[in-house]
Structure formats: structure tokens, C-alpha cells
């Protein structure tokens, strides 16, 4: 998947939400990134979930940031690094430790004003890990939260390799 195509197909999914919330996006994609071996729809879901959450957590008039680069930044790139930063109030260390746990906050929204209880982020985590990647968040109270995703450019085994049951003869 070409990274520019992934971004180009994802941004329209959150544009209406951004306009409604009065939030703008700053997108920075490193030039010359190689294609990444991922399931397009799954990673688009992850990216749109992170962007949508960032919009929902940011006050009107603010800017969310999407930065995509190679990791390591020098030499042969091994990973695609995605960072999505909101302009919200940040998460406490206690909430941050539970952010990817499904239904960790059964009586309240995980992030105030967002309305979800952690289902989207737990699914995003599962998708990233199925691609051999890693997802985490860093937050500073009063200064917002950044969600990071690392995805290997090349998969150790094809993503479809786990579907050998489709090839089995069941007669």
C-alpha cells in the first residue's frame, strides 16, 4: 500500500467530523516512503479511528496533527511510524494504562466527550498487532495525547497466510 494513498483515502472519512467540530488537521508525510505491506481496509480503520478520536477530544479552533515517517529516520527504514496528536486535555497515567482495554470504563466514556468506551482502540490495537506492529499512547495533562503506531514495511509472513483453512479439502 502506498502511504499517500492510505492518507488520501482516510482523511475524507473524518473531514465532516472535523468541520462539525471546528477542528483543522495538519498532515506531514515524509517524502519517498516505500509501500507498506498491510491490509488496506484494516489499517485505514486504525488511522480513521485515531483521527476521529483526536477530533472528538480537541476543542473548536484547534489543530490535530498526523505525522507519518520511516523508523529509523536514518538508513534502511524498517517501520512506518504514524503519530496522531490531539489538542485535548490529556489523559491521566491511570486512564492511559487502560486506554486499549475493551470496556475498561463501563460507566463512563473513556475520553470525556468522545462517547466510546474503548472498543475502537482495542480493535485498533488488535489489528496493529496482527500486522506485526505496535501501538501506544503518550500524554501530558493539559497538553494533549499522541497515539503512535509502528508497522513493519515488510511482513515476516503474508497476512493471508493464517487462512490455510480455505485451501483444505473437506470432502
C-alpha positions as CSV (number, residue, x, y, z in Angstrom):
1,X,0.0,0.0,0.0
2,X,1.3,3.4,-0.9
3,X,1.3,5.7,2.2
4,X,-0.1,8.7,0.3
5,X,-3.0,6.6,-0.9
6,X,-3.8,5.4,2.6
7,X,-3.8,9.0,3.9
8,X,-5.8,10.2,0.8
9,X,-8.5,7.6,1.4
10,X,-8.7,8.2,5.1
11,X,-8.9,11.9,5.5
12,X,-12.3,12.2,3.8
13,X,-13.7,9.8,6.4
14,X,-13.1,12.3,9.2
15,X,-13.5,15.6,7.2
16,X,-17.2,16.1,8.1
17,X,-16.5,15.4,11.7
18,X,-13.6,17.9,11.6
19,X,-15.8,20.6,10.0
20,X,-18.6,20.0,12.5
21,X,-16.2,20.2,15.5
22,X,-14.4,23.3,14.1
23,X,-11.0,21.4,14.1
24,X,-8.4,21.5,11.4
25,X,-5.7,18.9,10.6
26,X,-2.0,19.3,9.9
27,X,-0.7,16.4,7.9
28,X,3.0,15.8,7.4
29,X,4.1,12.7,5.4
30,X,7.8,12.0,4.9
31,X,8.7,12.0,1.2
32,X,9.9,8.9,-0.5
33,X,8.4,6.3,1.9
34,X,8.3,2.8,0.4
35,X,5.0,0.9,0.2
36,X,3.9,-0.9,3.3
37,X,2.7,-4.5,3.3
38,X,-0.7,-4.2,5.1
39,X,-4.3,-4.9,4.7
40,X,-5.5,-1.6,3.4
41,X,-9.0,-1.6,4.9
42,X,-7.8,-2.6,8.3
43,X,-5.1,0.0,8.6
44,X,-7.4,2.6,7.2
45,X,-9.8,1.7,10.1
46,X,-6.9,2.2,12.6
47,X,-6.0,5.5,11.1
48,X,-9.5,6.8,10.9
49,X,-10.2,5.7,14.5
50,X,-7.2,7.6,15.8
51,X,-8.1,10.7,13.8
52,X,-11.7,10.6,14.8
53,X,-10.8,10.2,18.4
54,X,-8.3,13.1,18.1
55,X,-11.0,15.4,16.6
56,X,-13.6,14.4,19.3
57,X,-11.0,15.2,22.1
58,X,-9.9,18.6,20.7
59,X,-11.7,21.9,21.3
60,X,-13.1,24.0,18.5
61,X,-10.4,26.1,16.7
62,X,-7.6,23.7,17.5
63,X,-5.4,21.6,15.2
64,X,-4.8,17.9,15.3
65,X,-1.6,16.5,13.8
66,X,-0.9,13.5,11.7
67,X,2.8,12.7,11.1
68,X,4.0,9.7,9.1
69,X,7.7,8.8,8.7
70,X,10.2,6.0,8.5
71,X,11.7,4.4,11.6
72,X,14.6,4.6,12.0
73,X,14.8,8.0,10.4
74,X,18.3,7.4,9.0
75,X,19.5,4.4,7.0
76,X,17.3,1.5,5.9
77,X,13.7,2.0,7.1
78,X,12.3,-0.9,9.0
79,X,9.0,0.6,10.2
80,X,6.3,3.0,9.2
81,X,5.7,5.3,12.1
82,X,2.3,7.1,12.4
83,X,1.6,9.7,15.1
84,X,-1.8,11.3,15.7
85,X,-1.8,14.1,18.2
86,X,-4.9,15.7,19.6
87,X,-5.3,19.1,21.3
88,X,-7.3,17.9,24.2
89,X,-6.6,18.0,27.9
90,X,-4.5,14.8,28.0
91,X,-5.1,11.5,29.9
92,X,-4.1,10.7,33.4
93,X,-1.5,7.9,33.9
94,X,-4.2,5.7,35.2
95,X,-6.5,6.2,32.2
96,X,-3.6,6.0,29.8
97,X,-2.7,2.5,31.2
98,X,-6.3,1.3,30.3
99,X,-6.8,3.1,27.0
100,X,-6.6,0.0,24.8
101,X,-8.6,-2.2,27.2
102,X,-12.0,-3.0,25.9
103,X,-14.8,-1.8,28.1
104,X,-12.3,-0.6,30.8
105,X,-14.7,2.2,31.6
106,X,-18.2,0.6,31.6
107,X,-20.0,3.6,33.3
108,X,-18.3,6.5,31.5
109,X,-16.8,7.4,28.2
110,X,-13.1,6.5,28.0
111,X,-12.3,10.0,26.9
112,X,-14.7,12.7,28.1
113,X,-16.9,13.9,25.2
114,X,-15.9,11.0,23.0
115,X,-18.8,8.7,23.9
116,X,-16.9,5.4,23.3
117,X,-15.8,3.0,26.0
118,X,-12.6,1.7,24.4
119,X,-13.9,-0.7,21.7
120,X,-12.4,1.2,18.8
121,X,-9.0,1.5,20.4
122,X,-8.9,-2.1,21.5
123,X,-9.8,-3.2,17.9
124,X,-7.1,-0.9,16.5
125,X,-4.6,-2.5,18.8
126,X,-5.6,-6.0,17.7
127,X,-5.3,-5.0,14.0
128,X,-1.9,-3.4,14.5
129,X,-0.5,-6.4,16.4
130,X,-1.9,-8.8,13.7
131,X,0.3,-6.8,11.3
132,X,3.4,-7.4,13.5
133,X,3.3,-3.8,14.7
134,X,2.9,-1.9,18.0
135,X,0.5,0.9,19.2
136,X,0.9,3.0,22.2
137,X,-0.1,6.5,23.6
138,X,1.8,9.2,25.3
139,X,0.0,12.0,27.1
140,X,0.7,15.1,29.1
141,X,-2.1,16.5,31.2
142,X,-3.2,19.8,29.8
143,X,-1.2,19.4,26.6
144,X,-3.0,16.5,24.7
145,X,-2.3,12.9,23.7
146,X,-0.3,11.3,20.9
147,X,-1.1,7.8,19.7
148,X,1.7,6.1,17.9
149,X,1.7,3.2,15.5
150,X,4.7,1.3,14.2
151,X,4.1,-1.1,11.3
152,X,6.9,-3.1,9.6
153,X,7.3,-2.2,6.0
154,X,7.7,-5.9,5.2
155,X,5.7,-8.7,6.8
156,X,7.6,-11.7,8.1
157,X,4.8,-13.9,6.7
158,X,2.0,-12.9,4.4
159,X,-1.1,-11.5,6.3
160,X,-3.3,-14.1,4.4
161,X,-1.0,-17.0,5.5
162,X,-3.2,-17.7,8.5
163,X,-6.2,-18.6,6.2
164,X,-4.9,-22.1,5.3
165,X,-8.4,-23.5,6.2
166,X,-9.7,-22.0,2.9
167,X,-7.4,-24.3,0.9
168,X,-8.2,-27.5,2.8
169,X,-10.1,-30.2,1.1
170,X,-13.1,-31.0,3.3
171,X,-14.5,-33.8,1.3
